């Protein structure tokens, strides 16, 4: 019998979309305009390097230093500006809001 | 045609959403907003702003660009958003309002503006025949809308003058004050924008049109 964990689909690190209003960004703007927020999500277990494996095994000898021995699913590049009209009819431009590429880094 | 009663009806906001979810439209819109919104009113680079507005209307599908510009509004909040589409503080308004015939002379010195204005007159002109039937030359609303959009980003850039939802007025940024003995000609020229039933009907027909896809 398969366990619950085994049934869980593990999607590799990839770019996903979410529709959010400007207000929901919580960046201090009040706006009802809907923008596409693109973010990175997914597993990176397949892209462990020798670096990660070794780091994991020498971790004890490093005495509580903050180290990460698993790759992380993060944006490797960002979309250019996104501009919008807020609820007070002022235009704004936000830089590097959305991811355009993801990678296990 | 706002079916969702859980939030205020705003077709212009819906059109913006459709644009933001389309890669080309989002990019081109962000590009002209960023250019036109740089610095205070005096500091904005009008020439560059006009150029990026022309690029926006050249490169973006009319389904999206017309959606932003010709959305049909039930209230002022929507109509103000519609008026703001072209970033009027940079692309449209100026400290002083020039005389319309003066503005027309300036426009005619520029080959692009000259031809776009001729297109507008040809496709949105109210001849006596059209005045009777309230329609456009050859009943072609699309040609009039295209000619109107063609003027955006020229010296003759037209816009909504206020945030009145349905009974809106459209005009370039000029007046007929100081026309001297050319007052009548000036008024005739200005009326082609302000009291143009063909243009008004074309805009309203687009807003209520059934021939375009509903915004997602």
Interface residues (C-beta under 8 A of the other chain):
Chain A: X19 X32 X33 X34 X35 X36 X80 X81 X82 X83 X84 X85 X89 X91 X92 X93
Chain B: X10 X13 X16 X17 X20 X21 X26 X27 X29 X30 X33 X34 X36 X37 X80 X81 X84 X87
